[in-house]
């Protein structure tokens, strides 16, 4: 699963119980061990980031990053460092559609 968000920019990817969270200041990202919960049309990832709660919920539904003509198949709500952020997600099985380089 790949994910991204704007205002501020953030992103990353998750596979199994390992999630990498990136920001423009840390393009390589930080690896977080997460627990996963799947159900009711979505999946959630929970762990600790810099000693604080990291919770990310991914649900089915078309999503726009607001900056390109791409359409993503999943919406993301992220709680990190005391902030709520929103974004979009996609996977190999459920790719984003639209221009390759907007």
N, C-alpha and C positions, 0 to 999 in steps of 0.2 A: 504494500500500500504506500503510495506517495501522497503527500499533502503540502499545501501552501496557503499562505494568507498575506494580506496587505494591511497597512495602517496599524502597526508597523509590519514590515516584511518579515516573514518567518516561513519555515518549511521543514521538510525532512521525509523520512521513510520509516516504515515499520515492517518487521518480519519476525514472526514468532513472538518471543518475549523480549526482543531487542528493538528499541526505537532510537533513531537519531534525529535530534532536533537542531535545526540550523537557523541562524540569523545572519544579516549582512556583516555583522561584526565577528561572527564565528562561522565562516562558510563551510568548514570541515564538520562542524557540529559537535554536539555532546551526545554520548551514548547513554541511554537510560534503560535500566531493566524494568519492564512493565508487566503487569498482569493484564490479561485480556478477558473481556466478558462479551459474549455475543448473544443477541436475542432481540426480538421485536423489530426486525428490519435494520439492525445496526450493530455496531461493535464499539466497545469502549476500551481504552488503554489507561491504566493508572500506575503511577510510580512517583519517584521523588526526583526533583530537579533543583540543584543547589540547596538541598535540605527542605524544600517546600513541596507542596502538593502539585502534581502534574496529572491532570485528568483531561482526556481527549475523547469526545464522542463523535462517531462517524455514522451518518444516516443516509439512506438512499434518497435521492432527489436531485434534480438538475441544479447545478450551482455555477455561478459566474464569479470570476475573480475581480470583475469590475474594471479591468485594465486591458483586456484582450477580447477577441471574438471567440475564445475557446469556451466550450461547455463541458463541465465536469459532471460525472454521474453521482457524486457524493458531496454532502455538506459536512463541515467540521465545526465543532464548538470546542475550544481549548481553554482550559483554566490553568494558567501558569504564572508564577511569580505574583500572585494576587490579582491578576488581570484576566478578563474574559476576552478571547479573540475568536473571530470567525474566519472560515476559509473553505477550501474545496479539496477534494481528494479524487484519486483515480488509481487503477491497478492495471496490470497486464490484461486480465480477463475483462475489465471494464474501463477501457481507455477514454481519455478526453477526446472531444471532437473539435474540429476547427483548424485554423491555419497552424502549420508546424512552427513558424516563426512570425508571430503577430507583429 
